[in-house]
């Protein structure tokens, strides 16, 4: 039996931790002996279901016997062990990777990335092409279903609900989205933008005071442009973490998922929305374009790529010198209005997207591909 030791975050709310949890449990489900070497990012933790907790308890038991170490994180946190095959699963959301990342990646036997976008950005930044393997991540389509109880009954008062999910960081493009939403709609449209967002650091605030303050500033700016008679549409913030088992109910309440992102390493919420048969609007750039196109989603055109500014965040060093997308505000407004007024068409695209996700993007397929790469590692028989 193949024994895999996974090194990465597990208990927090980051996208990497969700990837670790899903890959670890899927490998476990297909019969791989999985153990964990856990380190977590930030301070915000997520609640798991009873079934997930049972599997996690087994996976996280200390086991020093393993054949392959599988790092799932950014390369600077990779654990490289002598005389053992070492692989990495990683990604980045801009048009290249730092030189230090390339150096570390080339020391491993294989680097698994979830998209052709990152195969290109990693290769163009110096990672050897023969080390790069593309393995799409997955979605649990049985978990994300399109019927069931409402999570927030108060949202039923609106004719149309746009939902956006992501950490409250500049890359997620919430500033683009909020401005476009405020400029396109008024209270007369009876629409609501629900933003499920939080900070994953020491400034985590389940009341979302900082997020709400930023939104109020944006509303005031639009008022000055449109005049005192302008009555803004409703923006609702969910600034606290939700148990994983509650997320399907949140998607079900939305008429459309929208993320005006500047760049994604995968864009998990977009695929989860499609699995829930919710129409998707997102940016026409980066990793998700391996699977999202005009047949199953609405893609925001770009004004171009722009240099990533310095925000005083931990990602500044990683992104320095690289570019990300600048979505078109005008086209985003157009798509918001278009989906609002052509919902039946949008539901048809979401249905196509749900079928694609179910058939092509399962965690079981992801785990099987990872298993094969581990077995085929050139050093797998060292010990």
Secondary structure, DSSP 8 states (H G I E B T S, - for coil): --EEEEEE--SBSSHHHHHHHHHHHHHHHTT-EEEEEE---SS-B----HHHHHHHHHHTS-----SEEEEES-GGG----TTSEEEEE---SSS---HHHHHHHTTSSEEEESSHHHHHHHHHTT--GGGEEE------TTTS-S-S--S-GGGGGSSEEEEEE--SSGGG-HHHHHHHHHHH--GGG-EEEEEE----STT--TT-HHHHHHHHHHHHHHHHHH-TT----EEEEE-S---GGGHHHHHHT-SEEEE--S--SS-HHHHHHHHTT-EEEEESSSGGGGT--TTTSEEE-EEEEEE----SSTTHHHHTT-EEEEE-HHHHHHHHHHHHH-HHHHHHHHHHHHHHHHHH--HHHHHHHHHHHHHT-TTTT--
